[in-house]
C-alpha cells in the first residue's frame, strides 16, 4: 500500500483590491425591481388562461349557433326599442 503525502496548498489567490458593494443603484437594477412583480402577475394570468382555454374552446364551437338565433333576437329588440321605445320592445 502506497501512501502519498498531500501538501497544504493555498487554493485562493491573493486579491489586491477588496470587494466594495455598489454605492448607488443602477437603472438596470431599478428596472428589475420594478418589473419583477409585474412578471409574477403575468405568469399567474397566463397560468389561469391556460387552464381556462380547456373550458372556452369547446364552448366556442356553439358560438355561431348562439349568434344565429340569439343575435338576431337581440338585434330585433334593439330595432323595436329604437322605433317604438323599450316598453314595446320587451
PyMOL Python script that loads the backbone (N, CA, C, O; Angstrom):
from pymol import cmd

cmd.read_pdbstr("""\
ATOM      1  N   UNK A   1       0.835  -1.169   0.000  1.00  0.00           N
ATOM      2  CA  UNK A   1       0.000   0.000   0.000  1.00  0.00           C
ATOM      3  C   UNK A   1       0.889   1.244   0.000  1.00  0.00           C
ATOM      4  O   UNK A   1       1.822   1.365   0.793  1.00  0.00           O
ATOM      5  N   UNK A   2       0.570   2.164  -0.914  1.00  0.00           N
ATOM      6  CA  UNK A   2       1.384   3.354  -1.053  1.00  0.00           C
ATOM      7  C   UNK A   2       0.611   4.555  -0.530  1.00  0.00           C
ATOM      8  O   UNK A   2      -0.486   4.837  -1.013  1.00  0.00           O
ATOM      9  N   UNK A   3       1.147   5.249   0.423  1.00  0.00           N
ATOM     10  CA  UNK A   3       0.500   6.432   0.988  1.00  0.00           C
ATOM     11  C   UNK A   3       1.304   7.642   0.553  1.00  0.00           C
ATOM     12  O   UNK A   3       2.508   7.731   0.798  1.00  0.00           O
ATOM     13  N   UNK A   4       0.619   8.572  -0.097  1.00  0.00           N
ATOM     14  CA  UNK A   4       1.303   9.785  -0.525  1.00  0.00           C
ATOM     15  C   UNK A   4       0.916  10.935   0.391  1.00  0.00           C
ATOM     16  O   UNK A   4      -0.203  11.006   0.899  1.00  0.00           O
ATOM     17  N   UNK A   5       1.832  11.793   0.578  1.00  0.00           N
ATOM     18  CA  UNK A   5       1.567  12.947   1.431  1.00  0.00           C
ATOM     19  C   UNK A   5       0.938  14.059   0.596  1.00  0.00           C
ATOM     20  O   UNK A   5       1.379  14.364  -0.512  1.00  0.00           O
ATOM     21  N   UNK A   6      -0.096  14.646   1.164  1.00  0.00           N
ATOM     22  CA  UNK A   6      -0.745  15.762   0.486  1.00  0.00           C
ATOM     23  C   UNK A   6      -0.180  17.036   1.070  1.00  0.00           C
ATOM     24  O   UNK A   6      -0.199  17.252   2.282  1.00  0.00           O
ATOM     25  N   UNK A   7       0.312  17.856   0.204  1.00  0.00           N
ATOM     26  CA  UNK A   7       0.878  19.112   0.671  1.00  0.00           C
ATOM     27  C   UNK A   7      -0.237  20.122   0.884  1.00  0.00           C
ATOM     28  O   UNK A   7      -1.219  20.157   0.142  1.00  0.00           O
ATOM     29  N   UNK A   8      -0.069  20.932   1.899  1.00  0.00           N
ATOM     30  CA  UNK A   8      -1.037  22.003   2.133  1.00  0.00           C
ATOM     31  C   UNK A   8      -0.774  23.110   1.125  1.00  0.00           C
ATOM     32  O   UNK A   8       0.281  23.745   1.133  1.00  0.00           O
ATOM     33  N   UNK A   9      -1.747  23.325   0.266  1.00  0.00           N
ATOM     34  CA  UNK A   9      -1.610  24.383  -0.726  1.00  0.00           C
ATOM     35  C   UNK A   9      -2.737  25.377  -0.542  1.00  0.00           C
ATOM     36  O   UNK A   9      -3.854  25.013  -0.173  1.00  0.00           O
ATOM     37  N   UNK A  10      -2.440  26.599  -0.795  1.00  0.00           N
ATOM     38  CA  UNK A  10      -3.436  27.654  -0.705  1.00  0.00           C
ATOM     39  C   UNK A  10      -4.112  27.776  -2.063  1.00  0.00           C
ATOM     40  O   UNK A  10      -3.480  28.176  -3.041  1.00  0.00           O
ATOM     41  N   UNK A  11      -5.386  27.436  -2.125  1.00  0.00           N
ATOM     42  CA  UNK A  11      -6.097  27.448  -3.391  1.00  0.00           C
ATOM     43  C   UNK A  11      -6.543  28.863  -3.749  1.00  0.00           C
ATOM     44  O   UNK A  11      -6.661  29.200  -4.927  1.00  0.00           O
ATOM     45  N   UNK A  12      -6.787  29.677  -2.749  1.00  0.00           N
ATOM     46  CA  UNK A  12      -7.255  31.034  -3.007  1.00  0.00           C
ATOM     47  C   UNK A  12      -6.105  31.889  -3.505  1.00  0.00           C
ATOM     48  O   UNK A  12      -4.957  31.741  -3.087  1.00  0.00           O
ATOM     49  N   UNK A  13      -6.447  32.774  -4.397  1.00  0.00           N
ATOM     50  CA  UNK A  13      -5.440  33.709  -4.883  1.00  0.00           C
ATOM     51  C   UNK A  13      -5.531  34.984  -4.063  1.00  0.00           C
ATOM     52  O   UNK A  13      -6.583  35.326  -3.521  1.00  0.00           O
ATOM     53  N   UNK A  14      -4.450  35.650  -3.989  1.00  0.00           N
ATOM     54  CA  UNK A  14      -4.448  36.892  -3.222  1.00  0.00           C
ATOM     55  C   UNK A  14      -5.077  37.997  -4.057  1.00  0.00           C
ATOM     56  O   UNK A  14      -4.812  38.135  -5.251  1.00  0.00           O
ATOM     57  N   UNK A  15      -5.912  38.771  -3.395  1.00  0.00           N
ATOM     58  CA  UNK A  15      -6.555  39.893  -4.081  1.00  0.00           C
ATOM     59  C   UNK A  15      -5.851  41.185  -3.683  1.00  0.00           C
ATOM     60  O   UNK A  15      -5.486  41.400  -2.527  1.00  0.00           O
ATOM     61  N   UNK A  16      -5.680  42.015  -4.672  1.00  0.00           N
ATOM     62  CA  UNK A  16      -5.068  43.301  -4.363  1.00  0.00           C
ATOM     63  C   UNK A  16      -6.126  44.302  -3.907  1.00  0.00           C
ATOM     64  O   UNK A  16      -5.824  45.216  -3.139  1.00  0.00           O
ATOM     65  N   UNK A  17      -7.375  44.135  -4.378  1.00  0.00           N
ATOM     66  CA  UNK A  17      -8.450  45.053  -4.001  1.00  0.00           C
ATOM     67  C   UNK A  17      -9.484  44.303  -3.191  1.00  0.00           C
ATOM     68  O   UNK A  17      -9.738  43.123  -3.434  1.00  0.00           O
ATOM     69  N   UNK A  18     -10.064  44.967  -2.255  1.00  0.00           N
ATOM     70  CA  UNK A  18     -11.181  44.399  -1.519  1.00  0.00           C
ATOM     71  C   UNK A  18     -12.453  44.653  -2.307  1.00  0.00           C
ATOM     72  O   UNK A  18     -12.559  45.641  -3.034  1.00  0.00           O
ATOM     73  N   UNK A  19     -13.406  43.765  -2.158  1.00  0.00           N
ATOM     74  CA  UNK A  19     -14.691  43.936  -2.843  1.00  0.00           C
ATOM     75  C   UNK A  19     -15.466  45.056  -2.171  1.00  0.00           C
ATOM     76  O   UNK A  19     -15.600  45.092  -0.948  1.00  0.00           O
ATOM     77  N   UNK A  20     -15.968  45.959  -2.979  1.00  0.00           N
ATOM     78  CA  UNK A  20     -16.782  47.054  -2.457  1.00  0.00           C
ATOM     79  C   UNK A  20     -18.175  46.939  -3.064  1.00  0.00           C
ATOM     80  O   UNK A  20     -18.321  46.787  -4.277  1.00  0.00           O
ATOM     81  N   UNK A  21     -19.183  47.009  -2.227  1.00  0.00           N
ATOM     82  CA  UNK A  21     -20.562  46.963  -2.711  1.00  0.00           C
ATOM     83  C   UNK A  21     -20.855  48.237  -3.487  1.00  0.00           C
ATOM     84  O   UNK A  21     -20.319  49.296  -3.161  1.00  0.00           O
ATOM     85  N   UNK A  22     -21.700  48.149  -4.513  1.00  0.00           N
ATOM     86  CA  UNK A  22     -22.033  49.358  -5.272  1.00  0.00           C
ATOM     87  C   UNK A  22     -22.722  50.378  -4.363  1.00  0.00           C
ATOM     88  O   UNK A  22     -23.605  50.043  -3.573  1.00  0.00           O
ATOM     89  N   UNK A  23     -22.297  51.606  -4.499  1.00  0.00           N
ATOM     90  CA  UNK A  23     -22.838  52.633  -3.607  1.00  0.00           C
ATOM     91  C   UNK A  23     -24.183  53.141  -4.084  1.00  0.00           C
ATOM     92  O   UNK A  23     -25.056  53.422  -3.263  1.00  0.00           O
ATOM     93  N   UNK A  24     -24.373  53.266  -5.372  1.00  0.00           N
ATOM     94  CA  UNK A  24     -25.670  53.729  -5.863  1.00  0.00           C
ATOM     95  C   UNK A  24     -26.276  52.687  -6.795  1.00  0.00           C
ATOM     96  O   UNK A  24     -25.573  51.905  -7.435  1.00  0.00           O
ATOM     97  N   UNK A  25     -27.583  52.706  -6.847  1.00  0.00           N
ATOM     98  CA  UNK A  25     -28.325  51.706  -7.610  1.00  0.00           C
ATOM     99  C   UNK A  25     -28.317  52.078  -9.093  1.00  0.00           C
ATOM    100  O   UNK A  25     -28.497  53.243  -9.447  1.00  0.00           O
ATOM    101  N   UNK A  26     -28.109  51.092  -9.947  1.00  0.00           N
ATOM    102  CA  UNK A  26     -28.102  51.356 -11.380  1.00  0.00           C
ATOM    103  C   UNK A  26     -29.525  51.333 -11.924  1.00  0.00           C
ATOM    104  O   UNK A  26     -30.450  50.863 -11.261  1.00  0.00           O
ATOM    105  N   UNK A  27     -29.685  51.838 -13.123  1.00  0.00           N
ATOM    106  CA  UNK A  27     -31.013  51.864 -13.748  1.00  0.00           C
ATOM    107  C   UNK A  27     -31.504  50.448 -14.030  1.00  0.00           C
ATOM    108  O   UNK A  27     -32.700  50.173 -13.931  1.00  0.00           O
ATOM    109  N   UNK A  28     -30.592  49.558 -14.378  1.00  0.00           N
ATOM    110  CA  UNK A  28     -30.989  48.177 -14.677  1.00  0.00           C
ATOM    111  C   UNK A  28     -31.515  47.478 -13.431  1.00  0.00           C
ATOM    112  O   UNK A  28     -32.496  46.739 -13.511  1.00  0.00           O
ATOM    113  N   UNK A  29     -30.884  47.694 -12.284  1.00  0.00           N
ATOM    114  CA  UNK A  29     -31.369  47.050 -11.057  1.00  0.00           C
ATOM    115  C   UNK A  29     -32.707  47.634 -10.620  1.00  0.00           C
ATOM    116  O   UNK A  29     -33.557  46.910 -10.101  1.00  0.00           O
ATOM    117  N   UNK A  30     -32.904  48.932 -10.823  1.00  0.00           N
ATOM    118  CA  UNK A  30     -34.213  49.529 -10.503  1.00  0.00           C
ATOM    119  C   UNK A  30     -35.284  48.982 -11.422  1.00  0.00           C
ATOM    120  O   UNK A  30     -36.410  48.742 -10.986  1.00  0.00           O
ATOM    121  N   UNK A  31     -34.953  48.779 -12.695  1.00  0.00           N
ATOM    122  CA  UNK A  31     -35.916  48.232 -13.647  1.00  0.00           C
ATOM    123  C   UNK A  31     -36.279  46.797 -13.286  1.00  0.00           C
ATOM    124  O   UNK A  31     -37.445  46.413 -13.372  1.00  0.00           O
ATOM    125  N   UNK A  32     -35.292  46.002 -12.884  1.00  0.00           N
ATOM    126  CA  UNK A  32     -35.569  44.621 -12.477  1.00  0.00           C
ATOM    127  C   UNK A  32     -36.453  44.577 -11.241  1.00  0.00           C
ATOM    128  O   UNK A  32     -37.346  43.734 -11.152  1.00  0.00           O
ATOM    129  N   UNK A  33     -36.221  45.464 -10.294  1.00  0.00           N
ATOM    130  CA  UNK A  33     -37.047  45.502  -9.089  1.00  0.00           C
ATOM    131  C   UNK A  33     -38.470  45.932  -9.407  1.00  0.00           C
ATOM    132  O   UNK A  33     -39.413  45.464  -8.769  1.00  0.00           O
ATOM    133  N   UNK A  34     -38.640  46.810 -10.377  1.00  0.00           N
ATOM    134  CA  UNK A  34     -39.979  47.288 -10.724  1.00  0.00           C
ATOM    135  C   UNK A  34     -40.746  46.261 -11.546  1.00  0.00           C
ATOM    136  O   UNK A  34     -41.951  46.093 -11.354  1.00  0.00           O
ATOM    137  N   UNK A  35     -40.071  45.576 -12.453  1.00  0.00           N
ATOM    138  CA  UNK A  35     -40.757  44.643 -13.345  1.00  0.00           C
ATOM    139  C   UNK A  35     -40.865  43.234 -12.784  1.00  0.00           C
ATOM    140  O   UNK A  35     -41.563  42.403 -13.366  1.00  0.00           O
ATOM    141  N   UNK A  36     -40.212  42.942 -11.695  1.00  0.00           N
ATOM    142  CA  UNK A  36     -40.294  41.615 -11.088  1.00  0.00           C
ATOM    143  C   UNK A  36     -41.709  41.238 -10.682  1.00  0.00           C
ATOM    144  O   UNK A  36     -42.190  40.179 -11.086  1.00  0.00           O
ATOM    145  N   UNK A  37     -42.397  42.071  -9.893  1.00  0.00           N
ATOM    146  CA  UNK A  37     -43.783  41.741  -9.526  1.00  0.00           C
ATOM    147  C   UNK A  37     -44.722  41.693 -10.723  1.00  0.00           C
ATOM    148  O   UNK A  37     -45.665  40.901 -10.739  1.00  0.00           O
ATOM    149  N   UNK A  38     -44.476  42.527 -11.721  1.00  0.00           N
ATOM    150  CA  UNK A  38     -45.315  42.512 -12.922  1.00  0.00           C
ATOM    151  C   UNK A  38     -45.163  41.179 -13.644  1.00  0.00           C
ATOM    152  O   UNK A  38     -46.141  40.628 -14.149  1.00  0.00           O
ATOM    153  N   UNK A  39     -43.954  40.667 -13.693  1.00  0.00           N
ATOM    154  CA  UNK A  39     -43.720  39.375 -14.344  1.00  0.00           C
ATOM    155  C   UNK A  39     -44.401  38.244 -13.585  1.00  0.00           C
ATOM    156  O   UNK A  39     -44.930  37.317 -14.197  1.00  0.00           O
ATOM    157  N   UNK A  40     -44.390  38.312 -12.258  1.00  0.00           N
ATOM    158  CA  UNK A  40     -45.050  37.271 -11.457  1.00  0.00           C
ATOM    159  C   UNK A  40     -46.551  37.279 -11.714  1.00  0.00           C
ATOM    160  O   UNK A  40     -47.161  36.223 -11.878  1.00  0.00           O
ATOM    161  N   UNK A  41     -47.146  38.467 -11.748  1.00  0.00           N
ATOM    162  CA  UNK A  41     -48.583  38.570 -12.032  1.00  0.00           C
ATOM    163  C   UNK A  41     -48.874  38.070 -13.443  1.00  0.00           C
ATOM    164  O   UNK A  41     -49.882  37.400 -13.667  1.00  0.00           O
ATOM    165  N   UNK A  42     -48.001  38.388 -14.392  1.00  0.00           N
ATOM    166  CA  UNK A  42     -48.181  37.908 -15.762  1.00  0.00           C
ATOM    167  C   UNK A  42     -48.139  36.395 -15.863  1.00  0.00           C
ATOM    168  O   UNK A  42     -48.891  35.802 -16.636  1.00  0.00           O
ATOM    169  N   UNK A  43     -47.274  35.770 -15.096  1.00  0.00           N
ATOM    170  CA  UNK A  43     -47.194  34.306 -15.103  1.00  0.00           C
ATOM    171  C   UNK A  43     -48.474  33.705 -14.538  1.00  0.00           C
ATOM    172  O   UNK A  43     -48.987  32.725 -15.079  1.00  0.00           O
ATOM    173  N   UNK A  44     -49.001  34.283 -13.448  1.00  0.00           N
ATOM    174  CA  UNK A  44     -50.241  33.766 -12.872  1.00  0.00           C
ATOM    175  C   UNK A  44     -51.422  33.947 -13.823  1.00  0.00           C
ATOM    176  O   UNK A  44     -52.278  33.066 -13.915  1.00  0.00           O
ATOM    177  N   UNK A  45     -51.479  35.072 -14.528  1.00  0.00           N
ATOM    178  CA  UNK A  45     -52.556  35.290 -15.502  1.00  0.00           C
ATOM    179  C   UNK A  45     -52.433  34.295 -16.652  1.00  0.00           C
ATOM    180  O   UNK A  45     -53.437  33.739 -17.097  1.00  0.00           O
ATOM    181  N   UNK A  46     -51.222  34.067 -17.132  1.00  0.00           N
ATOM    182  CA  UNK A  46     -51.021  33.095 -18.213  1.00  0.00           C
ATOM    183  C   UNK A  46     -51.409  31.692 -17.770  1.00  0.00           C
ATOM    184  O   UNK A  46     -51.986  30.928 -18.544  1.00  0.00           O
ATOM    185  N   UNK A  47     -51.093  31.354 -16.525  1.00  0.00           N
ATOM    186  CA  UNK A  47     -51.464  30.038 -15.999  1.00  0.00           C
ATOM    187  C   UNK A  47     -52.981  29.904 -15.913  1.00  0.00           C
ATOM    188  O   UNK A  47     -53.533  28.848 -16.223  1.00  0.00           O
ATOM    189  N   UNK A  48     -53.654  30.973 -15.493  1.00  0.00           N
ATOM    190  CA  UNK A  48     -55.113  30.956 -15.399  1.00  0.00           C
ATOM    191  C   UNK A  48     -55.747  30.773 -16.777  1.00  0.00           C
ATOM    192  O   UNK A  48     -56.653  29.956 -16.935  1.00  0.00           O
ATOM    193  N   UNK A  49     -55.278  31.529 -17.781  1.00  0.00           N
ATOM    194  CA  UNK A  49     -55.847  31.413 -19.118  1.00  0.00           C
ATOM    195  C   UNK A  49     -55.507  30.081 -19.776  1.00  0.00           C
ATOM    196  O   UNK A  49     -56.267  29.595 -20.613  1.00  0.00           O
ATOM    197  N   UNK A  50     -54.379  29.488 -19.409  1.00  0.00           N
ATOM    198  CA  UNK A  50     -54.043  28.170 -19.950  1.00  0.00           C
ATOM    199  C   UNK A  50     -55.036  27.125 -19.467  1.00  0.00           C
ATOM    200  O   UNK A  50     -55.403  26.222 -20.219  1.00  0.00           O
ATOM    201  N   UNK A  51     -55.474  27.242 -18.212  1.00  0.00           N
ATOM    202  CA  UNK A  51     -56.477  26.310 -17.709  1.00  0.00           C
ATOM    203  C   UNK A  51     -57.859  26.647 -18.251  1.00  0.00           C
ATOM    204  O   UNK A  51     -58.681  25.756 -18.463  1.00  0.00           O
ATOM    205  N   UNK A  52     -58.111  27.921 -18.473  1.00  0.00           N
ATOM    206  CA  UNK A  52     -59.425  28.359 -18.927  1.00  0.00           C
ATOM    207  C   UNK A  52     -59.694  27.974 -20.381  1.00  0.00           C
ATOM    208  O   UNK A  52     -60.850  27.821 -20.776  1.00  0.00           O
ATOM    209  N   UNK A  53     -58.644  27.816 -21.172  1.00  0.00           N
ATOM    210  CA  UNK A  53     -58.847  27.511 -22.587  1.00  0.00           C
ATOM    211  C   UNK A  53     -59.502  26.149 -22.794  1.00  0.00           C
ATOM    212  O   UNK A  53     -60.183  25.940 -23.798  1.00  0.00           O
ATOM    213  N   UNK A  54     -59.307  25.220 -21.859  1.00  0.00           N
ATOM    214  CA  UNK A  54     -59.938  23.913 -21.996  1.00  0.00           C
ATOM    215  C   UNK A  54     -61.444  23.992 -21.785  1.00  0.00           C
ATOM    216  O   UNK A  54     -62.177  23.096 -22.203  1.00  0.00           O
ATOM    217  N   UNK A  55     -61.905  25.050 -21.144  1.00  0.00           N
ATOM    218  CA  UNK A  55     -63.339  25.266 -20.964  1.00  0.00           C
ATOM    219  C   UNK A  55     -63.890  26.095 -22.119  1.00  0.00           C
ATOM    220  O   UNK A  55     -64.974  25.811 -22.628  1.00  0.00           O
ATOM    221  N   UNK A  56     -63.144  27.122 -22.535  1.00  0.00           N
ATOM    222  CA  UNK A  56     -63.652  28.045 -23.549  1.00  0.00           C
ATOM    223  C   UNK A  56     -63.642  27.470 -24.962  1.00  0.00           C
ATOM    224  O   UNK A  56     -64.562  27.734 -25.735  1.00  0.00           O
ATOM    225  N   UNK A  57     -62.642  26.706 -25.307  1.00  0.00           N
ATOM    226  CA  UNK A  57     -62.562  26.204 -26.680  1.00  0.00           C
ATOM    227  C   UNK A  57     -63.738  25.304 -27.065  1.00  0.00           C
ATOM    228  O   UNK A  57     -64.255  25.456 -28.172  1.00  0.00           O
ATOM    229  N   UNK A  58     -64.186  24.381 -26.219  1.00  0.00           N
ATOM    230  CA  UNK A  58     -65.382  23.617 -26.602  1.00  0.00           C
ATOM    231  C   UNK A  58     -66.640  24.485 -26.677  1.00  0.00           C
ATOM    232  O   UNK A  58     -67.529  24.213 -27.484  1.00  0.00           O
ATOM    233  N   UNK A  59     -66.723  25.529 -25.842  1.00  0.00           N
ATOM    234  CA  UNK A  59     -67.894  26.403 -25.894  1.00  0.00           C
ATOM    235  C   UNK A  59     -67.916  27.263 -27.155  1.00  0.00           C
ATOM    236  O   UNK A  59     -68.988  27.639 -27.628  1.00  0.00           O
ATOM    237  N   UNK A  60     -66.750  27.574 -27.697  1.00  0.00           N
ATOM    238  CA  UNK A  60     -66.693  28.374 -28.924  1.00  0.00           C
ATOM    239  C   UNK A  60     -67.263  27.622 -30.122  1.00  0.00           C
ATOM    240  O   UNK A  60     -67.594  28.227 -31.142  1.00  0.00           O
ATOM    241  N   UNK A  61     -67.372  26.317 -29.995  1.00  0.00           N
ATOM    242  CA  UNK A  61     -67.953  25.519 -31.069  1.00  0.00           C
ATOM    243  C   UNK A  61     -69.422  25.877 -31.274  1.00  0.00           C
ATOM    244  O   UNK A  61     -69.927  25.824 -32.396  1.00  0.00           O
ATOM    245  N   UNK A  62     -70.105  26.240 -30.191  1.00  0.00           N
ATOM    246  CA  UNK A  62     -71.525  26.559 -30.268  1.00  0.00           C
ATOM    247  C   UNK A  62     -71.793  28.051 -30.468  1.00  0.00           C
ATOM    248  O   UNK A  62     -72.953  28.452 -30.555  1.00  0.00           O
ATOM    249  N   UNK A  63     -70.759  28.876 -30.542  1.00  0.00           N
ATOM    250  CA  UNK A  63     -70.939  30.316 -30.686  1.00  0.00           C
ATOM    251  C   UNK A  63     -71.685  30.704 -31.962  1.00  0.00           C
ATOM    252  O   UNK A  63     -72.567  31.559 -31.880  1.00  0.00           O
ATOM    253  N   UNK A  64     -71.395  30.142 -33.125  1.00  0.00           N
ATOM    254  CA  UNK A  64     -72.162  30.530 -34.320  1.00  0.00           C
ATOM    255  C   UNK A  64     -73.653  30.209 -34.198  1.00  0.00           C
ATOM    256  O   UNK A  64     -74.490  30.980 -34.668  1.00  0.00           O
ATOM    257  N   UNK A  65     -73.988  29.091 -33.578  1.00  0.00           N
ATOM    258  CA  UNK A  65     -75.397  28.728 -33.413  1.00  0.00           C
ATOM    259  C   UNK A  65     -76.084  29.723 -32.489  1.00  0.00           C
ATOM    260  O   UNK A  65     -77.206  30.154 -32.756  1.00  0.00           O
ATOM    261  N   UNK A  66     -75.408  30.089 -31.398  1.00  0.00           N
ATOM    262  CA  UNK A  66     -75.985  31.051 -30.461  1.00  0.00           C
ATOM    263  C   UNK A  66     -76.134  32.428 -31.090  1.00  0.00           C
ATOM    264  O   UNK A  66     -77.127  33.113 -30.848  1.00  0.00           O
ATOM    265  N   UNK A  67     -75.163  32.839 -31.892  1.00  0.00           N
ATOM    266  CA  UNK A  67     -75.258  34.146 -32.534  1.00  0.00           C
ATOM    267  C   UNK A  67     -76.332  34.168 -33.613  1.00  0.00           C
ATOM    268  O   UNK A  67     -76.946  35.205 -33.863  1.00  0.00           O
ATOM    269  N   UNK A  68     -76.555  33.039 -34.243  1.00  0.00           N
ATOM    270  CA  UNK A  68     -77.560  32.990 -35.297  1.00  0.00           C
ATOM    271  C   UNK A  68     -78.956  33.220 -34.722  1.00  0.00           C
ATOM    272  O   UNK A  68     -79.726  34.008 -35.271  1.00  0.00           O
ATOM    273  N   UNK A  69     -79.283  32.552 -33.642  1.00  0.00           N
ATOM    274  CA  UNK A  69     -80.627  32.702 -33.072  1.00  0.00           C
ATOM    275  C   UNK A  69     -80.680  33.846 -32.067  1.00  0.00           C
ATOM    276  O   UNK A  69     -81.538  34.723 -32.170  1.00  0.00           O
ATOM    277  N   UNK A  70     -79.777  33.843 -31.105  1.00  0.00           N
ATOM    278  CA  UNK A  70     -79.801  34.876 -30.068  1.00  0.00           C
ATOM    279  C   UNK A  70     -79.382  36.233 -30.584  1.00  0.00           C
ATOM    280  O   UNK A  70     -79.876  37.258 -30.113  1.00  0.00           O
ATOM    281  N   UNK A  71     -78.484  36.254 -31.538  1.00  0.00           N
ATOM    282  CA  UNK A  71     -78.028  37.526 -32.094  1.00  0.00           C
ATOM    283  C   UNK A  71     -79.118  38.242 -32.861  1.00  0.00           C
ATOM    284  O   UNK A  71     -79.268  39.458 -32.739  1.00  0.00           O
ATOM    285  N   UNK A  72     -79.878  37.505 -33.648  1.00  0.00           N
ATOM    286  CA  UNK A  72     -80.975  38.148 -34.384  1.00  0.00           C
ATOM    287  C   UNK A  72     -82.076  38.594 -33.431  1.00  0.00           C
ATOM    288  O   UNK A  72     -82.730  39.607 -33.680  1.00  0.00           O
ATOM    289  N   UNK A  73     -82.296  37.851 -32.338  1.00  0.00           N
ATOM    290  CA  UNK A  73     -83.294  38.260 -31.355  1.00  0.00           C
ATOM    291  C   UNK A  73     -82.879  39.580 -30.704  1.00  0.00           C
ATOM    292  O   UNK A  73     -83.694  40.494 -30.584  1.00  0.00           O
ATOM    293  N   UNK A  74     -81.616  39.682 -30.284  1.00  0.00           N
ATOM    294  CA  UNK A  74     -81.144  40.926 -29.674  1.00  0.00           C
ATOM    295  C   UNK A  74     -81.154  42.081 -30.668  1.00  0.00           C
ATOM    296  O   UNK A  74     -81.429  43.219 -30.289  1.00  0.00           O
ATOM    297  N   UNK A  75     -80.859  41.803 -31.926  1.00  0.00           N
ATOM    298  CA  UNK A  75     -80.907  42.842 -32.954  1.00  0.00           C
ATOM    299  C   UNK A  75     -82.321  43.377 -33.131  1.00  0.00           C
ATOM    300  O   UNK A  75     -82.511  44.588 -33.242  1.00  0.00           O
ATOM    301  N   UNK A  76     -83.308  42.501 -33.159  1.00  0.00           N
ATOM    302  CA  UNK A  76     -84.693  42.947 -33.337  1.00  0.00           C
ATOM    303  C   UNK A  76     -85.204  43.693 -32.103  1.00  0.00           C
ATOM    304  O   UNK A  76     -85.963  44.654 -32.233  1.00  0.00           O
ATOM    305  N   UNK A  77     -84.795  43.260 -30.907  1.00  0.00           N
ATOM    306  CA  UNK A  77     -85.175  44.006 -29.698  1.00  0.00           C
ATOM    307  C   UNK A  77     -84.604  45.413 -29.766  1.00  0.00           C
ATOM    308  O   UNK A  77     -85.292  46.373 -29.417  1.00  0.00           O
ATOM    309  N   UNK A  78     -83.375  45.553 -30.202  1.00  0.00           N
ATOM    310  CA  UNK A  78     -82.766  46.877 -30.305  1.00  0.00           C
ATOM    311  C   UNK A  78     -83.482  47.731 -31.350  1.00  0.00           C
ATOM    312  O   UNK A  78     -83.714  48.918 -31.123  1.00  0.00           O
ATOM    313  N   UNK A  79     -83.833  47.141 -32.491  1.00  0.00           N
ATOM    314  CA  UNK A  79     -84.527  47.903 -33.541  1.00  0.00           C
ATOM    315  C   UNK A  79     -85.903  48.346 -33.064  1.00  0.00           C
ATOM    316  O   UNK A  79     -86.263  49.509 -33.250  1.00  0.00           O
ATOM    317  N   UNK A  80     -86.691  47.450 -32.449  1.00  0.00           N
ATOM    318  CA  UNK A  80     -88.008  47.821 -31.927  1.00  0.00           C
ATOM    319  C   UNK A  80     -87.879  48.887 -30.846  1.00  0.00           C
ATOM    320  O   UNK A  80     -88.716  49.784 -30.751  1.00  0.00           O
ATOM    321  N   UNK A  81     -86.830  48.792 -30.031  1.00  0.00           N
ATOM    322  CA  UNK A  81     -86.624  49.776 -28.976  1.00  0.00           C
ATOM    323  C   UNK A  81     -86.320  51.145 -29.577  1.00  0.00           C
ATOM    324  O   UNK A  81     -86.746  52.162 -29.030  1.00  0.00           O
ATOM    325  N   UNK A  82     -85.598  51.188 -30.680  1.00  0.00           N
ATOM    326  CA  UNK A  82     -85.292  52.456 -31.324  1.00  0.00           C
ATOM    327  C   UNK A  82     -86.531  53.055 -31.987  1.00  0.00           C
ATOM    328  O   UNK A  82     -86.701  54.274 -32.004  1.00  0.00           O
ATOM    329  N   UNK A  83     -87.382  52.208 -32.526  1.00  0.00           N
ATOM    330  CA  UNK A  83     -88.565  52.711 -33.236  1.00  0.00           C
ATOM    331  C   UNK A  83     -89.707  53.072 -32.296  1.00  0.00           C
ATOM    332  O   UNK A  83     -90.284  54.150 -32.435  1.00  0.00           O
ATOM    333  N   UNK A  84     -90.056  52.206 -31.340  1.00  0.00           N
ATOM    334  CA  UNK A  84     -91.269  52.402 -30.547  1.00  0.00           C
ATOM    335  C   UNK A  84     -91.034  52.476 -29.035  1.00  0.00           C
ATOM    336  O   UNK A  84     -91.998  52.575 -28.275  1.00  0.00           O
ATOM    337  N   UNK A  85     -89.771  52.429 -28.580  1.00  0.00           N
ATOM    338  CA  UNK A  85     -89.498  52.532 -27.149  1.00  0.00           C
ATOM    339  C   UNK A  85     -89.246  51.172 -26.519  1.00  0.00           C
ATOM    340  O   UNK A  85     -89.622  50.138 -27.071  1.00  0.00           O
ATOM    341  N   UNK A  86     -88.610  51.187 -25.362  1.00  0.00           N
ATOM    342  CA  UNK A  86     -88.205  49.940 -24.727  1.00  0.00           C
ATOM    343  C   UNK A  86     -89.388  49.155 -24.171  1.00  0.00           C
ATOM    344  O   UNK A  86     -89.301  47.935 -24.036  1.00  0.00           O
ATOM    345  N   UNK A  87     -90.501  49.835 -23.841  1.00  0.00           N
ATOM    346  CA  UNK A  87     -91.654  49.110 -23.309  1.00  0.00           C
ATOM    347  C   UNK A  87     -92.236  48.174 -24.367  1.00  0.00           C
ATOM    348  O   UNK A  87     -92.619  47.046 -24.056  1.00  0.00           O
ATOM    349  N   UNK A  88     -92.303  48.634 -25.602  1.00  0.00           N
ATOM    350  CA  UNK A  88     -92.840  47.806 -26.675  1.00  0.00           C
ATOM    351  C   UNK A  88     -91.840  46.721 -27.097  1.00  0.00           C
ATOM    352  O   UNK A  88     -92.233  45.621 -27.487  1.00  0.00           O
ATOM    353  N   UNK A  89     -90.572  47.038 -27.016  1.00  0.00           N
ATOM    354  CA  UNK A  89     -89.549  46.091 -27.461  1.00  0.00           C
ATOM    355  C   UNK A  89     -89.468  44.884 -26.540  1.00  0.00           C
ATOM    356  O   UNK A  89     -89.217  43.767 -26.991  1.00  0.00           O
ATOM    357  N   UNK A  90     -89.680  45.110 -25.253  1.00  0.00           N
ATOM    358  CA  UNK A  90     -89.595  43.989 -24.324  1.00  0.00           C
ATOM    359  C   UNK A  90     -90.963  43.402 -24.117  1.00  0.00           C
ATOM    360  O   UNK A  90     -91.114  42.440 -23.364  1.00  0.00           O
TER     361      UNK A  90
END
""", "prot")
cmd.dss("prot")
cmd.show_as("cartoon", "prot")
cmd.util.cbc("prot")
cmd.orient("prot")
